[in-house]
Amino acid sequence: MSTTIRPADKGDAVALATLIEEIERFYGSTEFQPFEERQAQVEEALFGSSPLASALVVEDEAGDLVGLAAYSFLWPAAGSSHSLFLKELYVRDTLRRQGIGAQLMKELHSLAAARPGCSRVEWMTDSDNPDARAFYRSLDFAEFDGKIVYRLDAGAAPE
């Protein structure tokens, strides 16, 4: 199957909102926010007046979105440089192991390399996700020890 990787555009918001629910199901979620709310959040995050993120999408021959790489630029990284931080890499299960994920990673690297002052691409995966870890190892990406991820829900106040 032929696919195209391209930057997301505003016309992708409905398909991206649908794909995000698919991603949530992949990670085991059983409760989902209302579709209209999810679509509005996609539009604001990617296409609002101050976008929070960017995304590459994978489009199949029929024009359906079957994957994405959502990323943001973070500062500071090394010294005063910045990094491209990959938040989500997803390819529909029927298209996995066809090189699409590797193409997305290559495109992300190209975006980082072309951006002045961007020193690296960074991302995380769950330690209990052996498929993702095997995928990244297959591309010769090394795992780094030493980071612990913390999370505080926006509605919860620190004590």
Legacy VTK file of the C-alpha trace (Angstrom):
# vtk DataFile Version 3.0
C-alpha trace
ASCII
DATASET POLYDATA
POINTS 159 float
0.000 0.000 0.000
1.260 3.428 -0.897
1.255 6.138 1.759
2.160 9.808 1.882
3.701 11.636 4.830
2.879 15.324 5.031
2.350 18.086 7.589
-1.111 18.087 9.138
-3.412 20.836 7.949
-6.632 22.254 9.400
-8.708 20.039 7.118
-7.298 17.011 8.985
-8.860 17.956 12.343
-11.811 15.538 12.143
-9.636 12.634 10.990
-7.021 13.443 13.654
-9.679 13.519 16.380
-10.805 10.067 15.219
-7.220 8.795 15.073
-6.561 10.060 18.599
-9.404 7.906 19.918
-7.845 4.963 18.066
-4.527 5.724 19.792
-6.260 5.913 23.176
-7.865 2.496 22.532
-4.423 1.144 21.597
-3.125 2.245 25.007
-6.080 0.574 26.766
-8.445 3.469 27.423
-12.140 2.631 27.610
-13.517 6.105 28.336
-13.216 8.911 25.791
-13.993 12.589 25.782
-16.851 13.683 23.517
-15.804 13.812 19.867
-16.636 17.513 19.402
-14.479 18.412 22.413
-11.598 16.287 21.097
-11.892 17.879 17.649
-11.851 21.383 19.162
-8.735 20.510 21.158
-6.988 19.185 18.023
-7.829 22.387 16.159
-6.575 24.594 19.005
-3.407 22.564 19.665
-2.285 22.310 16.042
-3.896 25.282 14.294
-4.751 27.844 16.992
-3.316 31.351 17.175
-0.423 30.016 19.292
-0.130 26.358 18.255
1.032 24.010 20.997
2.311 21.331 18.649
2.832 20.224 15.080
2.101 16.914 13.431
3.068 14.864 10.449
0.294 12.639 9.174
0.358 9.448 7.169
-2.280 9.332 4.447
-3.138 6.131 2.603
-4.144 5.775 -1.058
-7.807 6.375 -0.173
-6.967 9.650 1.577
-7.538 8.250 5.078
-5.171 9.196 7.905
-3.508 6.031 9.165
-0.706 7.411 11.297
0.845 10.459 12.854
3.877 11.893 14.542
2.971 14.712 16.953
5.857 16.894 18.097
6.842 20.202 19.648
10.033 22.170 19.878
11.330 22.495 23.448
13.808 24.913 24.889
16.377 24.662 26.361
18.054 21.469 25.213
21.856 21.335 25.038
23.105 24.734 26.157
20.762 27.309 24.695
19.706 25.153 21.732
16.297 23.549 21.426
15.085 20.051 20.604
12.315 18.471 18.611
10.325 16.433 21.131
8.267 13.604 19.661
5.175 13.172 21.812
3.330 10.520 19.844
4.279 8.174 17.024
1.443 5.985 15.805
0.797 3.836 12.754
-2.439 1.872 12.390
-1.856 -1.781 13.248
-2.695 -3.038 9.743
0.204 -0.971 8.336
2.874 -1.671 10.931
6.158 -3.331 9.957
6.055 -1.755 6.499
8.630 0.961 7.159
6.149 3.795 7.782
7.335 4.416 11.339
10.934 4.507 10.132
9.931 7.019 7.432
8.253 9.199 10.071
11.400 9.110 12.232
13.534 10.039 9.218
11.232 12.959 8.389
11.333 14.180 12.004
15.130 14.070 11.907
15.089 16.091 8.685
12.798 18.693 10.266
15.132 18.998 13.264
18.262 19.176 11.123
16.747 21.909 8.937
15.741 24.101 11.890
18.513 26.470 13.014
19.421 25.942 16.661
17.773 22.532 16.974
20.333 20.174 18.497
18.458 16.872 18.753
15.301 14.792 18.534
14.038 13.328 21.797
11.169 11.031 22.763
10.044 8.523 25.363
8.289 5.215 25.333
6.822 3.143 28.110
9.233 0.666 29.645
6.518 -1.981 29.361
6.040 -1.478 25.603
8.375 -4.100 24.119
7.158 -3.539 20.544
8.018 0.173 20.611
11.360 -0.500 22.249
12.179 -3.153 19.636
11.168 -0.737 16.858
13.521 1.980 18.117
16.354 -0.525 18.623
15.823 -1.752 15.040
16.633 1.805 13.930
19.803 1.752 16.089
18.457 4.274 18.608
19.972 3.852 22.055
17.949 3.874 25.245
19.096 6.297 27.921
18.888 5.566 31.631
18.647 8.199 34.271
15.391 10.016 33.573
12.293 9.595 35.674
9.041 11.010 34.348
6.754 12.908 36.715
3.205 13.952 35.966
0.777 16.252 37.750
-2.772 16.521 36.481
-3.651 20.147 35.697
-6.667 19.982 38.019
-4.620 18.716 40.969
-2.745 21.180 43.133
0.670 20.195 44.461
0.676 19.738 48.235
LINES 1 160
159 0 1 2 3 4 5 6 7 8 9 10 11 12 13 14 15 16 17 18 19 20 21 22 23 24 25 26 27 28 29 30 31 32 33 34 35 36 37 38 39 40 41 42 43 44 45 46 47 48 49 50 51 52 53 54 55 56 57 58 59 60 61 62 63 64 65 66 67 68 69 70 71 72 73 74 75 76 77 78 79 80 81 82 83 84 85 86 87 88 89 90 91 92 93 94 95 96 97 98 99 100 101 102 103 104 105 106 107 108 109 110 111 112 113 114 115 116 117 118 119 120 121 122 123 124 125 126 127 128 129 130 131 132 133 134 135 136 137 138 139 140 141 142 143 144 145 146 147 148 149 150 151 152 153 154 155 156 157 158
